[in-house]
Amino acid sequence: MSEDLQNQIDQTIRELEEKASTGDSEAQSDLFVFLNAKAMEEYDQSIFDRAEEMLIRSAEAGWPEAVEQMKMQPKRHRAFAGRLQRNAKS
């Protein structure tokens, strides 16, 4: 990934973090998407946990996309755990 693209992604995450901290459920849902991808790329449990926290908050607030995404969360847990396990063996 180019440095410029990574900088744009990081900036977007910072902006979403700010909105999400005010309870903006759309921003929380969008932040989940970015953080989940980042957790998968970096094999980072703490980022994955933060992503899940944002998803749960957004779903609890009734944001439709988050409510739908919650249905996939058990599969995401398994996929992430498998990814961590494979990475640990490398």
PDB file of N, CA, C and O in Angstrom:
ATOM      1  N   MET A   1       0.858  -1.170   0.000  1.00  0.00           N
ATOM      2  CA  MET A   1       0.000   0.000   0.000  1.00  0.00           C
ATOM      3  C   MET A   1       0.903   1.231   0.000  1.00  0.00           C
ATOM      4  O   MET A   1       1.908   1.282   0.709  1.00  0.00           O
ATOM      5  N   SER A   2       0.530   2.208  -0.797  1.00  0.00           N
ATOM      6  CA  SER A   2       1.345   3.414  -0.874  1.00  0.00           C
ATOM      7  C   SER A   2       1.262   4.208   0.431  1.00  0.00           C
ATOM      8  O   SER A   2       0.281   4.126   1.170  1.00  0.00           O
ATOM      9  N   GLU A   3       2.298   4.961   0.682  1.00  0.00           N
ATOM     10  CA  GLU A   3       2.339   5.769   1.900  1.00  0.00           C
ATOM     11  C   GLU A   3       1.224   6.811   1.901  1.00  0.00           C
ATOM     12  O   GLU A   3       0.635   7.096   2.943  1.00  0.00           O
ATOM     13  N   ASP A   4       0.939   7.375   0.733  1.00  0.00           N
ATOM     14  CA  ASP A   4      -0.123   8.382   0.623  1.00  0.00           C
ATOM     15  C   ASP A   4      -1.480   7.783   0.965  1.00  0.00           C
ATOM     16  O   ASP A   4      -2.266   8.390   1.693  1.00  0.00           O
ATOM     17  N   LEU A   5      -1.753   6.602   0.445  1.00  0.00           N
ATOM     18  CA  LEU A   5      -3.026   5.940   0.747  1.00  0.00           C
ATOM     19  C   LEU A   5      -3.115   5.607   2.229  1.00  0.00           C
ATOM     20  O   LEU A   5      -4.165   5.793   2.843  1.00  0.00           O
ATOM     21  N   GLN A   6      -2.023   5.115   2.809  1.00  0.00           N
ATOM     22  CA  GLN A   6      -2.027   4.801   4.236  1.00  0.00           C
ATOM     23  C   GLN A   6      -2.277   6.050   5.068  1.00  0.00           C
ATOM     24  O   GLN A   6      -2.996   5.995   6.066  1.00  0.00           O
ATOM     25  N   ASN A   7      -1.695   7.171   4.671  1.00  0.00           N
ATOM     26  CA  ASN A   7      -1.922   8.431   5.377  1.00  0.00           C
ATOM     27  C   ASN A   7      -3.385   8.850   5.305  1.00  0.00           C
ATOM     28  O   ASN A   7      -3.942   9.351   6.283  1.00  0.00           O
ATOM     29  N   GLN A   8      -4.004   8.646   4.150  1.00  0.00           N
ATOM     30  CA  GLN A   8      -5.426   8.976   3.997  1.00  0.00           C
ATOM     31  C   GLN A   8      -6.288   8.085   4.887  1.00  0.00           C
ATOM     32  O   GLN A   8      -7.228   8.560   5.524  1.00  0.00           O
ATOM     33  N   ILE A   9      -5.970   6.815   4.929  1.00  0.00           N
ATOM     34  CA  ILE A   9      -6.714   5.885   5.785  1.00  0.00           C
ATOM     35  C   ILE A   9      -6.559   6.275   7.250  1.00  0.00           C
ATOM     36  O   ILE A   9      -7.538   6.303   7.995  1.00  0.00           O
ATOM     37  N   ASP A  10      -5.337   6.574   7.661  1.00  0.00           N
ATOM     38  CA  ASP A  10      -5.099   6.978   9.048  1.00  0.00           C
ATOM     39  C   ASP A  10      -5.869   8.248   9.392  1.00  0.00           C
ATOM     40  O   ASP A  10      -6.416   8.368  10.488  1.00  0.00           O
ATOM     41  N   GLN A  11      -5.911   9.192   8.458  1.00  0.00           N
ATOM     42  CA  GLN A  11      -6.659  10.433   8.680  1.00  0.00           C
ATOM     43  C   GLN A  11      -8.153  10.140   8.812  1.00  0.00           C
ATOM     44  O   GLN A  11      -8.822  10.706   9.677  1.00  0.00           O
ATOM     45  N   THR A  12      -8.666   9.276   7.978  1.00  0.00           N
ATOM     46  CA  THR A  12     -10.083   8.901   8.042  1.00  0.00           C
ATOM     47  C   THR A  12     -10.394   8.248   9.381  1.00  0.00           C
ATOM     48  O   THR A  12     -11.424   8.541   9.989  1.00  0.00           O
ATOM     49  N   ILE A  13      -9.522   7.373   9.842  1.00  0.00           N
ATOM     50  CA  ILE A  13      -9.725   6.720  11.139  1.00  0.00           C
ATOM     51  C   ILE A  13      -9.760   7.753  12.254  1.00  0.00           C
ATOM     52  O   ILE A  13     -10.609   7.679  13.142  1.00  0.00           O
ATOM     53  N   ARG A  14      -8.841   8.719  12.215  1.00  0.00           N
ATOM     54  CA  ARG A  14      -8.834   9.764  13.257  1.00  0.00           C
ATOM     55  C   ARG A  14     -10.138  10.556  13.239  1.00  0.00           C
ATOM     56  O   ARG A  14     -10.705  10.842  14.293  1.00  0.00           O
ATOM     57  N   GLU A  15     -10.612  10.910  12.051  1.00  0.00           N
ATOM     58  CA  GLU A  15     -11.862  11.665  11.940  1.00  0.00           C
ATOM     59  C   GLU A  15     -13.051  10.846  12.449  1.00  0.00           C
ATOM     60  O   GLU A  15     -13.921  11.370  13.144  1.00  0.00           O
ATOM     61  N   LEU A  16     -13.078   9.571  12.100  1.00  0.00           N
ATOM     62  CA  LEU A  16     -14.168   8.709  12.561  1.00  0.00           C
ATOM     63  C   LEU A  16     -14.106   8.498  14.068  1.00  0.00           C
ATOM     64  O   LEU A  16     -15.145   8.450  14.727  1.00  0.00           O
ATOM     65  N   GLU A  17     -12.898   8.373  14.624  1.00  0.00           N
ATOM     66  CA  GLU A  17     -12.743   8.223  16.079  1.00  0.00           C
ATOM     67  C   GLU A  17     -13.366   9.416  16.794  1.00  0.00           C
ATOM     68  O   GLU A  17     -14.061   9.260  17.799  1.00  0.00           O
ATOM     69  N   GLU A  18     -13.111  10.599  16.266  1.00  0.00           N
ATOM     70  CA  GLU A  18     -13.653  11.810  16.885  1.00  0.00           C
ATOM     71  C   GLU A  18     -15.185  11.797  16.860  1.00  0.00           C
ATOM     72  O   GLU A  18     -15.827  12.074  17.873  1.00  0.00           O
ATOM     73  N   LYS A  19     -15.760  11.478  15.716  1.00  0.00           N
ATOM     74  CA  LYS A  19     -17.226  11.434  15.606  1.00  0.00           C
ATOM     75  C   LYS A  19     -17.806  10.301  16.447  1.00  0.00           C
ATOM     76  O   LYS A  19     -18.835  10.469  17.102  1.00  0.00           O
ATOM     77  N   ALA A  20     -17.142   9.149  16.425  1.00  0.00           N
ATOM     78  CA  ALA A  20     -17.637   7.988  17.169  1.00  0.00           C
ATOM     79  C   ALA A  20     -17.651   8.272  18.664  1.00  0.00           C
ATOM     80  O   ALA A  20     -18.531   7.797  19.382  1.00  0.00           O
ATOM     81  N   SER A  21     -16.682   9.042  19.130  1.00  0.00           N
ATOM     82  CA  SER A  21     -16.613   9.335  20.565  1.00  0.00           C
ATOM     83  C   SER A  21     -17.784  10.189  21.045  1.00  0.00           C
ATOM     84  O   SER A  21     -18.054  10.251  22.245  1.00  0.00           O
ATOM     85  N   THR A  22     -18.480  10.846  20.117  1.00  0.00           N
ATOM     86  CA  THR A  22     -19.649  11.649  20.479  1.00  0.00           C
ATOM     87  C   THR A  22     -20.939  10.841  20.409  1.00  0.00           C
ATOM     88  O   THR A  22     -22.023  11.361  20.671  1.00  0.00           O
ATOM     89  N   GLY A  23     -20.811   9.543  20.046  1.00  0.00           N
ATOM     90  CA  GLY A  23     -21.990   8.687  19.975  1.00  0.00           C
ATOM     91  C   GLY A  23     -22.602   8.584  18.596  1.00  0.00           C
ATOM     92  O   GLY A  23     -23.708   8.063  18.454  1.00  0.00           O
ATOM     93  N   ASP A  24     -21.918   9.064  17.585  1.00  0.00           N
ATOM     94  CA  ASP A  24     -22.410   8.998  16.201  1.00  0.00           C
ATOM     95  C   ASP A  24     -22.377   7.535  15.746  1.00  0.00           C
ATOM     96  O   ASP A  24     -21.307   6.983  15.488  1.00  0.00           O
ATOM     97  N   SER A  25     -23.550   6.916  15.650  1.00  0.00           N
ATOM     98  CA  SER A  25     -23.605   5.477  15.350  1.00  0.00           C
ATOM     99  C   SER A  25     -23.164   5.159  13.929  1.00  0.00           C
ATOM    100  O   SER A  25     -22.641   4.071  13.686  1.00  0.00           O
ATOM    101  N   GLU A  26     -23.357   6.070  12.987  1.00  0.00           N
ATOM    102  CA  GLU A  26     -22.867   5.836  11.625  1.00  0.00           C
ATOM    103  C   GLU A  26     -21.336   5.835  11.623  1.00  0.00           C
ATOM    104  O   GLU A  26     -20.712   4.979  10.997  1.00  0.00           O
ATOM    105  N   ALA A  27     -20.745   6.791  12.318  1.00  0.00           N
ATOM    106  CA  ALA A  27     -19.286   6.848  12.410  1.00  0.00           C
ATOM    107  C   ALA A  27     -18.742   5.608  13.121  1.00  0.00           C
ATOM    108  O   ALA A  27     -17.701   5.080  12.729  1.00  0.00           O
ATOM    109  N   GLN A  28     -19.427   5.145  14.146  1.00  0.00           N
ATOM    110  CA  GLN A  28     -18.999   3.934  14.847  1.00  0.00           C
ATOM    111  C   GLN A  28     -19.003   2.738  13.902  1.00  0.00           C
ATOM    112  O   GLN A  28     -18.079   1.925  13.908  1.00  0.00           O
ATOM    113  N   SER A  29     -20.049   2.642  13.094  1.00  0.00           N
ATOM    114  CA  SER A  29     -20.141   1.546  12.134  1.00  0.00           C
ATOM    115  C   SER A  29     -19.037   1.640  11.083  1.00  0.00           C
ATOM    116  O   SER A  29     -18.406   0.637  10.748  1.00  0.00           O
ATOM    117  N   ASP A  30     -18.806   2.838  10.569  1.00  0.00           N
ATOM    118  CA  ASP A  30     -17.740   3.032   9.581  1.00  0.00           C
ATOM    119  C   ASP A  30     -16.370   2.764  10.192  1.00  0.00           C
ATOM    120  O   ASP A  30     -15.502   2.173   9.550  1.00  0.00           O
ATOM    121  N   LEU A  31     -16.182   3.198  11.423  1.00  0.00           N
ATOM    122  CA  LEU A  31     -14.914   2.973  12.109  1.00  0.00           C
ATOM    123  C   LEU A  31     -14.671   1.479  12.305  1.00  0.00           C
ATOM    124  O   LEU A  31     -13.542   1.006  12.175  1.00  0.00           O
ATOM    125  N   PHE A  32     -15.718   0.752  12.612  1.00  0.00           N
ATOM    126  CA  PHE A  32     -15.603  -0.706  12.725  1.00  0.00           C
ATOM    127  C   PHE A  32     -14.984  -1.292  11.463  1.00  0.00           C
ATOM    128  O   PHE A  32     -14.079  -2.123  11.538  1.00  0.00           O
ATOM    129  N   VAL A  33     -15.475  -0.858  10.298  1.00  0.00           N
ATOM    130  CA  VAL A  33     -14.994  -1.408   9.028  1.00  0.00           C
ATOM    131  C   VAL A  33     -13.494  -1.156   8.881  1.00  0.00           C
ATOM    132  O   VAL A  33     -12.732  -2.065   8.554  1.00  0.00           O
ATOM    133  N   PHE A  34     -13.084   0.079   9.125  1.00  0.00           N
ATOM    134  CA  PHE A  34     -11.665   0.421   8.991  1.00  0.00           C
ATOM    135  C   PHE A  34     -10.799  -0.320  10.006  1.00  0.00           C
ATOM    136  O   PHE A  34      -9.753  -0.867   9.657  1.00  0.00           O
ATOM    137  N   LEU A  35     -11.243  -0.335  11.266  1.00  0.00           N
ATOM    138  CA  LEU A  35     -10.443  -0.984  12.306  1.00  0.00           C
ATOM    139  C   LEU A  35     -10.384  -2.490  12.126  1.00  0.00           C
ATOM    140  O   LEU A  35      -9.349  -3.105  12.384  1.00  0.00           O
ATOM    141  N   ASN A  36     -11.470  -3.084  11.691  1.00  0.00           N
ATOM    142  CA  ASN A  36     -11.474  -4.526  11.460  1.00  0.00           C
ATOM    143  C   ASN A  36     -10.458  -4.889  10.383  1.00  0.00           C
ATOM    144  O   ASN A  36      -9.703  -5.849  10.536  1.00  0.00           O
ATOM    145  N   ALA A  37     -10.439  -4.130   9.301  1.00  0.00           N
ATOM    146  CA  ALA A  37      -9.472  -4.385   8.229  1.00  0.00           C
ATOM    147  C   ALA A  37      -8.040  -4.194   8.741  1.00  0.00           C
ATOM    148  O   ALA A  37      -7.152  -4.984   8.422  1.00  0.00           O
ATOM    149  N   LYS A  38      -7.826  -3.157   9.523  1.00  0.00           N
ATOM    150  CA  LYS A  38      -6.499  -2.880  10.070  1.00  0.00           C
ATOM    151  C   LYS A  38      -6.065  -4.001  11.015  1.00  0.00           C
ATOM    152  O   LYS A  38      -4.908  -4.421  10.983  1.00  0.00           O
ATOM    153  N   ALA A  39      -6.973  -4.484  11.846  1.00  0.00           N
ATOM    154  CA  ALA A  39      -6.659  -5.585  12.761  1.00  0.00           C
ATOM    155  C   ALA A  39      -6.256  -6.832  11.990  1.00  0.00           C
ATOM    156  O   ALA A  39      -5.299  -7.514  12.358  1.00  0.00           O
ATOM    157  N   MET A  40      -6.976  -7.126  10.932  1.00  0.00           N
ATOM    158  CA  MET A  40      -6.661  -8.301  10.118  1.00  0.00           C
ATOM    159  C   MET A  40      -5.286  -8.149   9.460  1.00  0.00           C
ATOM    160  O   MET A  40      -4.509  -9.101   9.396  1.00  0.00           O
ATOM    161  N   GLU A  41      -5.004  -6.953   8.979  1.00  0.00           N
ATOM    162  CA  GLU A  41      -3.729  -6.705   8.299  1.00  0.00           C
ATOM    163  C   GLU A  41      -2.548  -6.757   9.270  1.00  0.00           C
ATOM    164  O   GLU A  41      -1.480  -7.268   8.934  1.00  0.00           O
ATOM    165  N   GLU A  42      -2.751  -6.224  10.471  1.00  0.00           N
ATOM    166  CA  GLU A  42      -1.655  -6.114  11.438  1.00  0.00           C
ATOM    167  C   GLU A  42      -1.632  -7.239  12.474  1.00  0.00           C
ATOM    168  O   GLU A  42      -0.742  -7.278  13.324  1.00  0.00           O
ATOM    169  N   TYR A  43      -2.608  -8.155  12.410  1.00  0.00           N
ATOM    170  CA  TYR A  43      -2.707  -9.245  13.386  1.00  0.00           C
ATOM    171  C   TYR A  43      -2.747  -8.689  14.801  1.00  0.00           C
ATOM    172  O   TYR A  43      -2.013  -9.150  15.675  1.00  0.00           O
ATOM    173  N   ASP A  44      -3.596  -7.704  15.026  1.00  0.00           N
ATOM    174  CA  ASP A  44      -3.601  -6.985  16.301  1.00  0.00           C
ATOM    175  C   ASP A  44      -4.930  -7.188  17.033  1.00  0.00           C
ATOM    176  O   ASP A  44      -5.971  -6.678  16.619  1.00  0.00           O
ATOM    177  N   GLN A  45      -4.867  -7.941  18.124  1.00  0.00           N
ATOM    178  CA  GLN A  45      -6.067  -8.248  18.905  1.00  0.00           C
ATOM    179  C   GLN A  45      -6.697  -6.994  19.488  1.00  0.00           C
ATOM    180  O   GLN A  45      -7.923  -6.883  19.526  1.00  0.00           O
ATOM    181  N   SER A  46      -5.889  -6.054  19.942  1.00  0.00           N
ATOM    182  CA  SER A  46      -6.454  -4.845  20.559  1.00  0.00           C
ATOM    183  C   SER A  46      -7.231  -4.006  19.541  1.00  0.00           C
ATOM    184  O   SER A  46      -8.256  -3.414  19.879  1.00  0.00           O
ATOM    185  N   ILE A  47      -6.755  -3.955  18.317  1.00  0.00           N
ATOM    186  CA  ILE A  47      -7.497  -3.228  17.277  1.00  0.00           C
ATOM    187  C   ILE A  47      -8.784  -3.971  16.947  1.00  0.00           C
ATOM    188  O   ILE A  47      -9.832  -3.353  16.758  1.00  0.00           O
ATOM    189  N   PHE A  48      -8.705  -5.295  16.879  1.00  0.00           N
ATOM    190  CA  PHE A  48      -9.904  -6.099  16.626  1.00  0.00           C
ATOM    191  C   PHE A  48     -10.948  -5.863  17.720  1.00  0.00           C
ATOM    192  O   PHE A  48     -12.136  -5.711  17.434  1.00  0.00           O
ATOM    193  N   ASP A  49     -10.494  -5.834  18.964  1.00  0.00           N
ATOM    194  CA  ASP A  49     -11.406  -5.600  20.088  1.00  0.00           C
ATOM    195  C   ASP A  49     -12.042  -4.215  20.004  1.00  0.00           C
ATOM    196  O   ASP A  49     -13.232  -4.060  20.276  1.00  0.00           O
ATOM    197  N   ARG A  50     -11.262  -3.221  19.632  1.00  0.00           N
ATOM    198  CA  ARG A  50     -11.791  -1.850  19.482  1.00  0.00           C
ATOM    199  C   ARG A  50     -12.816  -1.800  18.342  1.00  0.00           C
ATOM    200  O   ARG A  50     -13.852  -1.145  18.457  1.00  0.00           O
ATOM    201  N   ALA A  51     -12.517  -2.491  17.253  1.00  0.00           N
ATOM    202  CA  ALA A  51     -13.462  -2.546  16.131  1.00  0.00           C
ATOM    203  C   ALA A  51     -14.784  -3.160  16.591  1.00  0.00           C
ATOM    204  O   ALA A  51     -15.859  -2.644  16.286  1.00  0.00           O
ATOM    205  N   GLU A  52     -14.692  -4.254  17.320  1.00  0.00           N
ATOM    206  CA  GLU A  52     -15.894  -4.921  17.803  1.00  0.00           C
ATOM    207  C   GLU A  52     -16.680  -4.016  18.757  1.00  0.00           C
ATOM    208  O   GLU A  52     -17.910  -3.982  18.717  1.00  0.00           O
ATOM    209  N   GLU A  53     -15.973  -3.296  19.599  1.00  0.00           N
ATOM    210  CA  GLU A  53     -16.633  -2.364  20.510  1.00  0.00           C
ATOM    211  C   GLU A  53     -17.442  -1.321  19.733  1.00  0.00           C
ATOM    212  O   GLU A  53     -18.566  -0.989  20.110  1.00  0.00           O
ATOM    213  N   MET A  54     -16.861  -0.812  18.650  1.00  0.00           N
ATOM    214  CA  MET A  54     -17.561   0.179  17.828  1.00  0.00           C
ATOM    215  C   MET A  54     -18.788  -0.441  17.154  1.00  0.00           C
ATOM    216  O   MET A  54     -19.841   0.190  17.061  1.00  0.00           O
ATOM    217  N   LEU A  55     -18.639  -1.670  16.690  1.00  0.00           N
ATOM    218  CA  LEU A  55     -19.764  -2.355  16.059  1.00  0.00           C
ATOM    219  C   LEU A  55     -20.901  -2.555  17.053  1.00  0.00           C
ATOM    220  O   LEU A  55     -22.061  -2.301  16.731  1.00  0.00           O
ATOM    221  N   ILE A  56     -20.577  -2.998  18.234  1.00  0.00           N
ATOM    222  CA  ILE A  56     -21.599  -3.241  19.260  1.00  0.00           C
ATOM    223  C   ILE A  56     -22.312  -1.944  19.625  1.00  0.00           C
ATOM    224  O   ILE A  56     -23.540  -1.912  19.705  1.00  0.00           O
ATOM    225  N   ARG A  57     -21.555  -0.884  19.845  1.00  0.00           N
ATOM    226  CA  ARG A  57     -22.179   0.402  20.180  1.00  0.00           C
ATOM    227  C   ARG A  57     -23.117   0.874  19.076  1.00  0.00           C
ATOM    228  O   ARG A  57     -24.226   1.336  19.343  1.00  0.00           O
ATOM    229  N   SER A  58     -22.662   0.752  17.843  1.00  0.00           N
ATOM    230  CA  SER A  58     -23.477   1.187  16.718  1.00  0.00           C
ATOM    231  C   SER A  58     -24.750   0.343  16.592  1.00  0.00           C
ATOM    232  O   SER A  58     -25.838   0.870  16.356  1.00  0.00           O
ATOM    233  N   ALA A  59     -24.595  -0.964  16.753  1.00  0.00           N
ATOM    234  CA  ALA A  59     -25.758  -1.856  16.666  1.00  0.00           C
ATOM    235  C   ALA A  59     -26.737  -1.583  17.797  1.00  0.00           C
ATOM    236  O   ALA A  59     -27.950  -1.576  17.589  1.00  0.00           O
ATOM    237  N   GLU A  60     -26.205  -1.359  18.998  1.00  0.00           N
ATOM    238  CA  GLU A  60     -27.086  -1.063  20.131  1.00  0.00           C
ATOM    239  C   GLU A  60     -27.866   0.237  19.912  1.00  0.00           C
ATOM    240  O   GLU A  60     -28.976   0.400  20.420  1.00  0.00           O
ATOM    241  N   ALA A  61     -27.270   1.157  19.148  1.00  0.00           N
ATOM    242  CA  ALA A  61     -27.954   2.418  18.836  1.00  0.00           C
ATOM    243  C   ALA A  61     -28.952   2.234  17.688  1.00  0.00           C
ATOM    244  O   ALA A  61     -29.709   3.150  17.366  1.00  0.00           O
ATOM    245  N   GLY A  62     -28.950   1.057  17.080  1.00  0.00           N
ATOM    246  CA  GLY A  62     -29.915   0.757  16.038  1.00  0.00           C
ATOM    247  C   GLY A  62     -29.476   1.064  14.626  1.00  0.00           C
ATOM    248  O   GLY A  62     -30.306   1.049  13.717  1.00  0.00           O
ATOM    249  N   TRP A  63     -28.188   1.346  14.403  1.00  0.00           N
ATOM    250  CA  TRP A  63     -27.724   1.635  13.055  1.00  0.00           C
ATOM    251  C   TRP A  63     -27.881   0.367  12.210  1.00  0.00           C
ATOM    252  O   TRP A  63     -27.283  -0.658  12.534  1.00  0.00           O
ATOM    253  N   PRO A  64     -28.676   0.417  11.132  1.00  0.00           N
ATOM    254  CA  PRO A  64     -29.031  -0.792  10.374  1.00  0.00           C
ATOM    255  C   PRO A  64     -27.847  -1.614   9.871  1.00  0.00           C
ATOM    256  O   PRO A  64     -27.858  -2.840   9.986  1.00  0.00           O
ATOM    257  N   GLU A  65     -26.838  -0.968   9.324  1.00  0.00           N
ATOM    258  CA  GLU A  65     -25.675  -1.706   8.813  1.00  0.00           C
ATOM    259  C   GLU A  65     -24.966  -2.454   9.937  1.00  0.00           C
ATOM    260  O   GLU A  65     -24.506  -3.580   9.750  1.00  0.00           O
ATOM    261  N   ALA A  66     -24.881  -1.826  11.097  1.00  0.00           N
ATOM    262  CA  ALA A  66     -24.217  -2.465  12.238  1.00  0.00           C
ATOM    263  C   ALA A  66     -25.032  -3.646  12.747  1.00  0.00           C
ATOM    264  O   ALA A  66     -24.477  -4.686  13.103  1.00  0.00           O
ATOM    265  N   VAL A  67     -26.332  -3.482  12.779  1.00  0.00           N
ATOM    266  CA  VAL A  67     -27.197  -4.584  13.207  1.00  0.00           C
ATOM    267  C   VAL A  67     -26.967  -5.789  12.290  1.00  0.00           C
ATOM    268  O   VAL A  67     -26.864  -6.922  12.762  1.00  0.00           O
ATOM    269  N   GLU A  68     -26.886  -5.544  10.987  1.00  0.00           N
ATOM    270  CA  GLU A  68     -26.634  -6.629  10.031  1.00  0.00           C
ATOM    271  C   GLU A  68     -25.241  -7.225  10.228  1.00  0.00           C
ATOM    272  O   GLU A  68     -25.076  -8.445  10.198  1.00  0.00           O
ATOM    273  N   GLN A  69     -24.241  -6.365  10.428  1.00  0.00           N
ATOM    274  CA  GLN A  69     -22.871  -6.834  10.600  1.00  0.00           C
ATOM    275  C   GLN A  69     -22.706  -7.698  11.851  1.00  0.00           C
ATOM    276  O   GLN A  69     -21.859  -8.591  11.889  1.00  0.00           O
ATOM    277  N   MET A  70     -23.515  -7.428  12.869  1.00  0.00           N
ATOM    278  CA  MET A  70     -23.426  -8.218  14.102  1.00  0.00           C
ATOM    279  C   MET A  70     -23.696  -9.696  13.842  1.00  0.00           C
ATOM    280  O   MET A  70     -23.179 -10.560  14.551  1.00  0.00           O
ATOM    281  N   LYS A  71     -24.497  -9.982  12.839  1.00  0.00           N
ATOM    282  CA  LYS A  71     -24.809 -11.378  12.514  1.00  0.00           C
ATOM    283  C   LYS A  71     -23.559 -12.146  12.081  1.00  0.00           C
ATOM    284  O   LYS A  71     -23.484 -13.365  12.236  1.00  0.00           O
ATOM    285  N   MET A  72     -22.583 -11.423  11.539  1.00  0.00           N
ATOM    286  CA  MET A  72     -21.356 -12.053  11.040  1.00  0.00           C
ATOM    287  C   MET A  72     -20.236 -12.075  12.080  1.00  0.00           C
ATOM    288  O   MET A  72     -19.181 -12.662  11.838  1.00  0.00           O
ATOM    289  N   GLN A  73     -20.450 -11.453  13.217  1.00  0.00           N
ATOM    290  CA  GLN A  73     -19.356 -11.312  14.180  1.00  0.00           C
ATOM    291  C   GLN A  73     -18.802 -12.636  14.694  1.00  0.00           C
ATOM    292  O   GLN A  73     -17.588 -12.745  14.864  1.00  0.00           O
ATOM    293  N   PRO A  74     -19.624 -13.640  14.948  1.00  0.00           N
ATOM    294  CA  PRO A  74     -19.033 -14.919  15.372  1.00  0.00           C
ATOM    295  C   PRO A  74     -18.063 -15.495  14.321  1.00  0.00           C
ATOM    296  O   PRO A  74     -17.025 -16.053  14.675  1.00  0.00           O
ATOM    297  N   LYS A  75     -18.400 -15.361  13.052  1.00  0.00           N
ATOM    298  CA  LYS A  75     -17.506 -15.835  11.988  1.00  0.00           C
ATOM    299  C   LYS A  75     -16.232 -15.002  11.947  1.00  0.00           C
ATOM    300  O   LYS A  75     -15.143 -15.528  11.716  1.00  0.00           O
ATOM    301  N   ARG A  76     -16.373 -13.692  12.174  1.00  0.00           N
ATOM    302  CA  ARG A  76     -15.191 -12.829  12.197  1.00  0.00           C
ATOM    303  C   ARG A  76     -14.249 -13.227  13.320  1.00  0.00           C
ATOM    304  O   ARG A  76     -13.030 -13.238  13.148  1.00  0.00           O
ATOM    305  N   HIS A  77     -14.830 -13.558  14.484  1.00  0.00           N
ATOM    306  CA  HIS A  77     -14.004 -14.007  15.611  1.00  0.00           C
ATOM    307  C   HIS A  77     -13.201 -15.240  15.219  1.00  0.00           C
ATOM    308  O   HIS A  77     -11.996 -15.308  15.461  1.00  0.00           O
ATOM    309  N   ARG A  78     -13.866 -16.202  14.621  1.00  0.00           N
ATOM    310  CA  ARG A  78     -13.178 -17.431  14.227  1.00  0.00           C
ATOM    311  C   ARG A  78     -12.107 -17.149  13.172  1.00  0.00           C
ATOM    312  O   ARG A  78     -10.999 -17.680  13.248  1.00  0.00           O
ATOM    313  N   ALA A  79     -12.437 -16.321  12.201  1.00  0.00           N
ATOM    314  CA  ALA A  79     -11.476 -15.990  11.145  1.00  0.00           C
ATOM    315  C   ALA A  79     -10.256 -15.271  11.717  1.00  0.00           C
ATOM    316  O   ALA A  79      -9.121 -15.559  11.339  1.00  0.00           O
ATOM    317  N   PHE A  80     -10.499 -14.345  12.619  1.00  0.00           N
ATOM    318  CA  PHE A  80      -9.386 -13.598  13.204  1.00  0.00           C
ATOM    319  C   PHE A  80      -8.525 -14.510  14.068  1.00  0.00           C
ATOM    320  O   PHE A  80      -7.297 -14.439  14.012  1.00  0.00           O
ATOM    321  N   ALA A  81      -9.153 -15.359  14.859  1.00  0.00           N
ATOM    322  CA  ALA A  81      -8.400 -16.296  15.705  1.00  0.00           C
ATOM    323  C   ALA A  81      -7.540 -17.215  14.837  1.00  0.00           C
ATOM    324  O   ALA A  81      -6.383 -17.479  15.165  1.00  0.00           O
ATOM    325  N   GLY A  82      -8.097 -17.693  13.748  1.00  0.00           N
ATOM    326  CA  GLY A  82      -7.333 -18.538  12.830  1.00  0.00           C
ATOM    327  C   GLY A  82      -6.177 -17.785  12.203  1.00  0.00           C
ATOM    328  O   GLY A  82      -5.086 -18.330  12.038  1.00  0.00           O
ATOM    329  N   ARG A  83      -6.415 -16.554  11.862  1.00  0.00           N
ATOM    330  CA  ARG A  83      -5.370 -15.716  11.266  1.00  0.00           C
ATOM    331  C   ARG A  83      -4.229 -15.506  12.264  1.00  0.00           C
ATOM    332  O   ARG A  83      -3.056 -15.594  11.903  1.00  0.00           O
ATOM    333  N   LEU A  84      -4.584 -15.227  13.523  1.00  0.00           N
ATOM    334  CA  LEU A  84      -3.558 -15.055  14.548  1.00  0.00           C
ATOM    335  C   LEU A  84      -2.754 -16.340  14.739  1.00  0.00           C
ATOM    336  O   LEU A  84      -1.530 -16.312  14.870  1.00  0.00           O
ATOM    337  N   GLN A  85      -3.458 -17.448  14.752  1.00  0.00           N
ATOM    338  CA  GLN A  85      -2.815 -18.735  14.962  1.00  0.00           C
ATOM    339  C   GLN A  85      -1.841 -19.069  13.811  1.00  0.00           C
ATOM    340  O   GLN A  85      -0.721 -19.524  14.043  1.00  0.00           O
ATOM    341  N   ARG A  86      -2.287 -18.834  12.591  1.00  0.00           N
ATOM    342  CA  ARG A  86      -1.422 -19.097  11.440  1.00  0.00           C
ATOM    343  C   ARG A  86      -0.194 -18.188  11.463  1.00  0.00           C
ATOM    344  O   ARG A  86       0.915 -18.617  11.144  1.00  0.00           O
ATOM    345  N   ASN A  87      -0.405 -16.937  11.844  1.00  0.00           N
ATOM    346  CA  ASN A  87       0.705 -15.992  11.900  1.00  0.00           C
ATOM    347  C   ASN A  87       1.712 -16.382  12.982  1.00  0.00           C
ATOM    348  O   ASN A  87       2.918 -16.207  12.807  1.00  0.00           O
ATOM    349  N   ALA A  88       1.217 -16.907  14.090  1.00  0.00           N
ATOM    350  CA  ALA A  88       2.098 -17.305  15.188  1.00  0.00           C
ATOM    351  C   ALA A  88       2.995 -18.478  14.771  1.00  0.00           C
ATOM    352  O   ALA A  88       4.120 -18.606  15.254  1.00  0.00           O
ATOM    353  N   LYS A  89       2.494 -19.320  13.883  1.00  0.00           N
ATOM    354  CA  LYS A  89       3.253 -20.482  13.433  1.00  0.00           C
ATOM    355  C   LYS A  89       4.309 -20.110  12.390  1.00  0.00           C
ATOM    356  O   LYS A  89       5.241 -20.872  12.133  1.00  0.00           O
ATOM    357  N   SER A  90       4.149 -18.941  11.802  1.00  0.00           N
ATOM    358  CA  SER A  90       5.094 -18.527  10.734  1.00  0.00           C
ATOM    359  C   SER A  90       6.429 -18.126  11.271  1.00  0.00           C
ATOM    360  O   SER A  90       7.318 -17.758  10.503  1.00  0.00           O
TER     361      SER A  90
END
